[in-house]
């Protein structure tokens, strides 16, 4: 159960290295600096296709051979990329059909990246051929610990090739044109299709009047599914190409937190392990950053993941690019480890001198030496990781609570023609996660396909789309004693975005014990309110007007014509309970709701900590490791709840002892 991600004897430390951008005279100095920083792993060959294949029939691996031999001689592990994230210029000139068409119908030219049509057979042919040649050439290098397919798959295409492929995908999925017309409800506006080739890609030339504003949501949702599948097919054919030569080397590609375009839950089935690139927004809270890690951990049912990229200090692409203050790089690195990472890796190893990432931070700055604040911090963290060694590798969190997140639901909610353009699926998920986070209660991010039975509490914020069989899973969970929480705008449609008639929340109605008659969408800044157990809470965004059908009414609206109608209900169903939250409220409400429900089933946090201090834990068969992370911005004090040993300095801590956490400090405690 507690297996390692890859063949490494410690947490991997390093990241993206692009020596091909530099004169070879610099390489030896890089090796010296890497040793000083305790770096042991590099990701190579991410954007080298142009140099590896200068023309259709010519391949040149001479420079990569030198690089691969150099890092092996210096004892470095390698994550080897297939370099297919950007096609070479000659390919566009000879085969212009590989280029993408944007959502607005604009045909791209050579440039940028993520500019290859995933349904171009030409692109697929050359990508697979390169992956195959790389795997065959380097298959005997014993320091390759993983294959890195492409890089940050992203972007969209609406070209003729994609449109034709979409028609074939639909035919495979629905079999008959009559079934297609049924699931898309094409009798609306006389949209009936008679032949498969009459279907067009939904964009600004057809079904859309804005990126998230579609006249036929069913068509647009299916295109999202199709496109995610198309990109996944590109990944899978490269996966097969490298596995043919190196069957024992694990394969991954780097995800990008909650990336809406690609259904990572489906993708995860075809990855040997999850890896991702962490670049939090400038205003991200500690809880929001933790949630991103939880998503990645949940994609493989709690198995460890790899933090493939983060910036050592500053990014280059945000509205304003603030430096990471002293200690923050270490703090955020250990937060990733606390939530399941078996690595700490960066983009980039040496700072580029040109193009858009020349001001993105690196281990080796433009100064070119070790006498920088960032380098000193990286070297200090590397020394700590050497001390920790393999002790936490393969360990996992233990969660009895879960939050459901579903890509189809995400697409459906934000394509919805009403009730409010202010409604954002991820925002509501974050609100519930932050409540668990505030209590230091571990929580898994799960899909609707995952096993519900191992949890005591499951939250499903705005579960708008209830796909076939999901209501039965929820019904069984609650009937067996589980606590289930859902919210406004839940249970409305099936997987085709067709409304479930008979009253909201559709198939969840008997579980929740309520009937929603109307929804009031409040303009931005307008609020209602409700009182629950003596405290007044805000009500905003949406207000469901509902009637109890057996559910206990815990709170009612205070204002407007629906004052006195239920806003918070609890329904007894079998051995369990189902809670319905009919509006968006504030952080204090969610913290109390989650805390009360967890207390009712005997779930407690990892450790009691003051505000701003996060406590998480990872376990193996016989060890427990507690991570204390101080996000507060000032010194905090925590009382030890057991006997521990500080994993970094070896200090013994006894139960009841005061643990001092300086600003941005981290303690990793092994239970004695």
N, C-alpha and C positions, 0 to 999 in steps of 0.2 A: 504493500500500500504506500510506503514512504520512499518510493524510488526517486533517484536523481533525474533531472531533466536531460542531462547529457554527460559525456565522459570527461568530467572535470573534478578535481579533488578539493575544490573550494568554490566560493562564490566567484564567478567570472568577473574580472575587472578590466575595463578597457573601452573599446568601441570602434567607431568607423574610422578607418585609416585609409588615406588616399595618396600613397607615395607616387602614383603615376602623375600627379599634378606637380611634382617637384623634380628638380635635377637629382640624379642619383647620389651626388656628393652630400646631400642632406640626410640620406637614409641612415647612415651610421650614427649620426647625432641623435636621430629619432630613437634609435635602439638604446642609446645611453640614457636618454631622458625617460624612456618607458621603464627602464630598470629602477631609476630613482623614484618613480611614481608608483612602483609595485604593480605596474600594469602587466597582465598575463594573457590577455585575449584581444585580438583585433578582428574586425569585420572588414574583409577585403573584396574588391572587385565589384562594388555596387554600381558604378556608372562607367564601365570600361568597354562597352560594346563597340564604340567607334574605333578604339585602338586594337581591340581583339580581332575585328573583322573589317579591315579597311575597304574591302570590295566584296562582291557577291561570292566569289569563289576563293578568296584569299583569307586565311586566318593566320594571325601572328601572336603567339603566346610568349614570345621571348622576354618581354618586360615582366609579365606576370610570373614567369618561371623564376626570374631573379628575385622578385618580391617574395614569392612563396618559399624559396630556399633561404632567403635572408631571415624571415620571421621564424622559420623552423630552426635555423642555426642559433637563434637567440632565445629559444625555448618558449616561444609564444604559441598559444592555441589560436586556431583560425575558425571564424564563421565565414564560409566562402559563399559569396553571392553569385547569382547567375548573370548579373549585369544586364538584364532584359527590360529594365524600367524605362529605358530611352533608346529608341532605334537610331541608327546612324543616318547621316544626311543622304548618302548614296541610295539608301533604300527608298527614301521618299521620292527622289528624282526618278527612279526607275519604276517604282510601284506606288504612285500617289494615292491609291485606294486604301492604303494603310492608315491614312490620316483621319482624325475624328471630325465629326460635325457637332457643333455646340447646340445647346438647348434652343437658342434663338434661330437656328438654321444656318449659322455661319460655318463655312468650311475652313478648317485650320490649315496652316502651312507648317513647314518645319520650324521647330523651336519649342521652348519650354520643356516640360516633361509630362508624363501621363498623356501622351498624345498619340498612342497607337490604338486603333480600333480593335477591341477584343474579339470581334467576329471576322476579322480579316484573316483568311487562310494563309496569306503571304506572311503576315506578322507571326502567326502561330508556327508556321513551318521554320522560319529562321530562328525564332526563340527556342524552340525545342532542339533544333540542331546545335545551337550554341551550348545549351545546358548539357546536352549529351556529350559534346566534345570536352567540355570542362570536367565533367565527372569522370570520363574515361582517362583524361590526362593526369588528374590529381588523385585518383582513387587509392593510390598506395601511400599517400601522405598521412602518417598516423597522428598528426596534430590537428586535423580537421575535425571539429566537434559538432558542426552542424552545417547544413545547407540553408542559404538565405535566398528564397525565390523572389526575383524582381525586387521591388522596394516600395513600401507604402502604396499598395494598389489604391487607385482613386480616380476621380473624374468620371465623366459620362460621355456617351456618344449616341447620336441620333441619325447616323448616316444610312444610306440605302442598304448597306450590308447588314447593319443592325436591324433595320426594319424587316428585311427578308427573313433573318434569323428569328425575329420575334414572331412572325407568322408561323414558322415551323414549330417554335416552342409552344405556341397556343394550340396548334393542331395536335401535338403530342399530349398536351395537358387536358384538353376538352374533347378531343376526338371528333365531334360533330359541330357544324356551324350553328345548329339550333341550340346546343348547350352553351356555346359562346354567347349567343344573343341573350340567353336566359340569365347567365351569371352577370352580364354587364347591363342588364335591363335596357337593351337597346331600343325597345319600343318607345322609350322616352325620346322626344325630339326627332322621331323618325330615323333613328340611327342604325336600323337593321342592316346587318351584313349578309350578303348572299354567297360570297366566295372569300377564301382565306386571304387572297392577295388584295382585298379591299381594305384590310386593316392597315393603318399607318401608325408610325411611332408618335406617341403623344407628347407634343412640345408646343412651342409658340406658333408653329405653322399649322397646328391642328386643334388639339383639345384644350390647350391651356391659354389663360389670359394673365398668367403670372406663374413663377416657378412652382409655387405651392397652391395654385388656384386652378383646379381642373374642372371641366364641365362633366367629365365622366370619371369619377374616382376609381371605379373598378378597372378601367383601362390603364390608368396611371399607376395604380398599385401593382397590377400584373407586369407592367413594364419595369418597375423597380425590381420585382422578383426575377424577371428574365435577365435584367442587366447584371444583377448580383451573381446569378448563375453563370452568365457569360464570362465574367471576370474570373470566377472560380474555376471554370473550365481551363482558362489559360494557366492558372496556377497548377492545376492537377496534371496537365500534360507535361509541364516542366518537372513536377514532383516525380512522375513516372520515369522521366528521362534520367534523372540523377539516381533514383533508387535502383535502376537497372544495373548500375555499376557499383554503387555503394549502399547496399541494402541495410547495413547496420548503422549508418549515419543518420541521425534524425533530421527532419526537414521542417522548416517554418517559413513564414513571411511576417513582416512587422506590421501590426495593426496600429490604428490611431484612435484611441479611446472610443467614445460613442460616435462612430463614424456612420452617418445615416445611410449613405449610398449602398453599403455592403452589409449583408446579413451575416455578421460575424458568428452568430450561433450556428448557422448552417455551415459556414466555412470551417469552424473548429473541428468538425467531424473528419476533415481531411488533413489536419495538421498534426504532426507528431508531438509538438508542444506549442504553447501560445507565447508569442513575443510581441512587444509593443513599444511605442515611442511616446514618452511622457513629456508634454509641453503644456503645462497648465496655463490658463489665461491669467492675465495680470491681477485679476480680482478674485481668483479661485480661493475658496476657503479650504482649510485642512480636510474637512469632510468631503468636499467635492473631489479633491485629489484622491482621497482614500477610495471613494466610490469608483473612480476609473480603474484602480487596481483590483477592486472587488469584481468588477465586470470581467476582467481578464482571467482572474482566478476561477470565476464561475464557468467560463467557457469550456473548461475541461473538468467539471465537477470537483473543483477544489484543488486540483493538482497545481504544483508550483509553476510559475511562468518565468519569462526572461524579460527584464527591463533592457530592451535593445538600444534605446537612445534616450538621453536627456541632455540638456545643456549644462556644461560646467558652471556657467554663470549667466550669460545674457543671450537672448534670442535676437533675431534680426527682422522678424516679420510681424510683430504685434504693433498695435497703434503707438505704444511707447514701450521701449525695451529697457526695463529697469534691471540693474545688476542684482544678482543674488547676493544678499548681505552675508557677511562672514558667518559661517555655521549653517546657512540655509541649504547649501548643496549637500552637506552631510545629513542634515535633518531629513530632507526629501528623499535622499537615497535610502536611508534606513526605513522611511515610511513604506517605500516600495517593498523592501525586504520583509517588513513586518506583516504586510498583506499578501505575501506569497512569492516574491521574486527570489530567484536563486542567482541573481547577477546584479551588478551595478555597472552600467555601460553608458557611454557618452557619444554624442555627435558634437564635436569631431576631435580627432587626435591632434592635428596641426591646422591652424587657422588658414583658410584659403586667402589668396591675395587678390582675387578678382571675382566678379559676378555677385549674385544676390546674397551669398552666404559668407562674404568676406568679413562681415562684422558680427557673425554668429560666433559665440565663445568656443574656445578649444582648450584642450589640455596644454598644448604648446601654443603660446600666443605669437603675434607678429614680432614680438621682441626676440623670440627664438631661443630663449634660455629658461632655466628653472627658477629664476629670481622674480617670480610674480606671486601675488597673493593667491590666485586661483591654483597655480601649480602646487604651492605649499599645502593648500587645503586638500588637493587631490592626493598628494603623496602621503599626507597624514591619514586620510581615510583608507588608502591602500594598505598602509601598515596595520591598521586595525583589522581589515579583512583578512590579512595574513594570520593574525592572532586567532580570529574566529574560526578560520579553516573550514572544515566540512561539517561543523557541529549542527548547523541549521539546515543543511541541504536536504531537500526532500520532505521537510516537515510541512505540516498543514495547519490551517485554522480549523476550529470546530464550531460550527454554527447550528443553532436550533431554530433560527429565524431566517426567513428568505423574503426577497422582493422579486416579483415577476417583472421581467422586461422582455418585450417582444417586438422585433423589427416590423413585422406586418402591422401590428397595432400602432407603432410609431408612424409609419407611412399613412395608415388610414386616418388617424387623428388629425394629422397636420395637412392632409388633403381635404379634410371635411369641409363642406360648404356650410359653415356655422357650427356651433352657435357663437364662437368668438375666435377672432384671429390672434388673440392674446394667449390662447391655450397652447402650451408646449409640453409634450409628453415628458421629456427628460427633466424639466423643471419640477414636475410633480413627484417623479421618482426621487429626485434629489431631496425634496422636502422630507419624505419619509425616511430616506437613508440618514440624513443629518440627525434625525431624532434618535435612531439607534446609535449612531456615532457619539452623540452627546452622553449616552449612558455607558459607552464602551462595550456595547453588546454586539458580538460578532453577527454578521448577516451575510448570507449568500445571495448573489444575483443569479437568478435561474430563468430558464425558458419555460414555456408552457409544456414542453415535451419532457421536462425533467421529472424525477420522482418527488412527489409532494410528501410522501408518507414519513420521511425522516425528519420533518420539521414539526414544531409545535405552533409556530406563528408564521403566516404568510400574508404579505401585503401585495395588493395588485392595484396601484393607482391608475385611474382612468383606463380600466380594461374594456375599452370601447369595442374591440373586436373579439368575440368569443368564438374561436374556431371549433370545428367538429370534435366532440369528445372532451373539450376543456371543462365545460360545465359539469360533466360527470366526475372528472378528477377533483374539482373543487367540492362537489357534493359529497364525495367519498371522504375527502380530507376533513371536512367539518363534521360530518356524521360520525367519524371515528374519534372526535375529540379535539380537533384542531381549531385554532383561532384564525379567522380569515377577515381581512380588511379590504374593502374596495371603496370606490368614491363616485362622485358625480360622473356623468357621461360614460357609464360602464354598462356592458351588456346590450349595446344597441344593434350591432350588426354581426353577420357571419363573416367567414373568411373572404367572401366576394364583395364585401361592403354593402350587402343587401340587408335592409332593416328587418329585424326579427319582430314580426307583428304580434299584437296581443298585450302590449304595454311594456314600458321600460322597467327594470333592466333585463328584459328578455328572458333568456334561459337561466338567469341568476335570480329571478324574481322570488321563487319559493325559498331559495337558500337565504336570501336577505330579508324576507318577510315584509317587503314593501312594494309599493307601486308609485313610480314617478310619473306625474301627470304633465308637468311643464318644466322648462328650464329658463331661468332669467339670467341673461348675460349682462353683467355689470360693466359699464364703461370704465376705462382706466382711471383710478383715483376714487371711484365710488365704492362705498362699503355698506354692508349690513352688519349685524352682530348677533351673538348668541351667548347665553350664560350656561356654563357647565360646572357643576359642583362649586358654585359660588364665585367663579371667575368669569369675566367677560372676555370673549375672544372675537377677533375680526372675522368677517365673512366677505369674500371678494371673488372676482373673476366670474364664477358661475354659482347660481343658487338653484338647486333642484327643489321643485315643489312636489312633495311626496306625501303619501298616505301610508300609515302602518297597516300591514296585513298580518299582524301577529307579533311584529317586532316591538321590543321595549323602546320607548322614546326617551332618550337620555338628555336631549336638549332641543330647543325650538328657536326659530328666528325671532328677533326682537322688533324688527321694523318692517315697513311697507305693508302691502295688502295681504301678504302671506305671513305676517307676524303670528306666532303660535303654531305654525306648521313644523313638522320634525326636520331637524338638520343633522342630528346624530342619533343613530339607532343601533340596537343590539338584538339580534335574533337568535333564540335557542333553536338549534337544528341538530337532532340526534344528541350526541355527547358533547358537541362543540358549540361555538358561537360565531356568528357572522356580523361584522360591524359595517355600517354604511355611513360614510362621511359625505354629506350632500353639498359641500362647498369647499373652497380653498380657504385655509385659515393661516395662522401665524406659527412661528417656530415654537412658541411656548405651548400651544395646543398640541402639536404633533409630539413634542417631548413628553407631555403628560399622557397622551393617548397610548403611545408605544410603551412608556414606562409602566402604566397601569396594567396593560394586557400582559406584558412580560412578567410582571410581579405575580399576576394571577396564576401563571403556569410555572412559577418557580425559576424563571430565567433571570440571572444577574449578570452584571458587567464583569469584564476581566479583572478590573480593580477599580476601587473608588479613587478618583483623581479630581483635583480642582479644575475649574474652567481653563481650557487651553491646553490641557495635558491629555494626550491620547494614550490609551492602553490597549494593546492587542496581544495575542498569544499565538504561537505556533507549536505544534506537538508532533512527536513521533511515538513509537510504541512505548517508550519508557521515559521520555524527557518532555519537559515543558519549558518554553522560552517566552518570557514576557518582555515586550518592548514598551518602554515609556518614552514618549516623544513630546517635547515641550514646544508647542506652537504659540505660546501666550505672548511672547515678546518681552518677558521679564522672568525673573527667577520664580520657580514654583517648588513646593514641597509636597511629597507624597509619602504616606505611611505604608510601609511594607506589610502585606497581608499574609506573608509566609516567609520561610527561610530561603534565601537565594544566594547565588554567587554571581558577581558582575563578570560577564563573559569577556570583557575587554581588559580590565585591570586586575581581576582575580579577587577583588574585595568581597568578604563574606558579609551578608546582610541578614540580620535576624528579624523575626516577626515583630512588628511594632516600631522598628527603627525608622527614623526620618530619612528619606532619600531626597537629596537636594538636586534639583535640575536647574542649571543655569539657563539663560536665554538661548534658545535653539538647541539645547542639550538633548542627548539620547542616552538611555540606559538599556542595555540588553541583559536580562537577568535569567539565569538558568536555575530552575527550582532545585534546591539542595535535597 
